[in-house]
Amino acid sequence: MADLKLGKLPERTPVKLTLLIPPDLNEALVAYGKAYELAYGKSEPIAELVPAMLRAFIDSDRAFGRRSGT
């Protein structure tokens, strides 16, 4: 099941993330974390996956890239 849009996370220094999210988004993130573990054989905390997910989202947003020059 390694066909997730998010690739395996590289080694990194942990970063603390504090944010409030609605319960349905939390459930989706927990489910994604389980899918990630099945795909890569390693469990990662949601707080570690979210920054990579946000980077993947921003990198794939062509309209944003055109506006920001990234």
N, C-alpha and C positions, 0 to 999 in steps of 0.2 A: 504494500500500500504506500509506496514512496512517490505517489503522484499528487502530493499536496502542492499547492502554490508556494507555500513557504518551505524553503530548503532547510537542511539541517543547520542549526545554529553553530557558529564557530565558537572556539574557546573565548571566554571573555570574563572581565571583572564584573561581579554582581553590582547592580544598581538598584537602589530602593525606589519603588514606584508607589505613590499614594494617590488614589483616585476613587471617586464614587461612581458606580455603574448600576444600571437597573438590573433586577434579578434575571430577566430573560437573557440579557447580554452575558451575565455571569455564567448561566447555564450553557450558553453557546461556547464560551471560552473554555469551560471545563470539558465539554465534548470535544472541542478542537485539541485540547491538551491530550486527551485519550487517543485521538486519531494520530497525533504527532508521535506519541509513544509507540503505537502499533507500527507506524511507518519507519521509525528510526531506532526502535529498541531502547530508547532512553526517555525517562520521564523528565520533563522540564517544568518548573513552576510557571504559572500563568504570567506572573510579573516579569519573567524572562522572555516569554514568547511575545508579549504585547509590543515591546519596542520594535522587534523584528517584523511583526505584522504591520505596524504603522509605517515602517520604512518601506516595506514591499508595496503597501497601498500608495504611499506618496510617489515612489519611483514609477508606479504603473499609471499614475494619473497624468495623461498627456496634456490636458488643459492646464493643469498646475505647472507642469514642466515648461510649457511655452511661456507662461506668465512670469515664472520665477527665474527662468534661465538655467534650471538644473537639468 
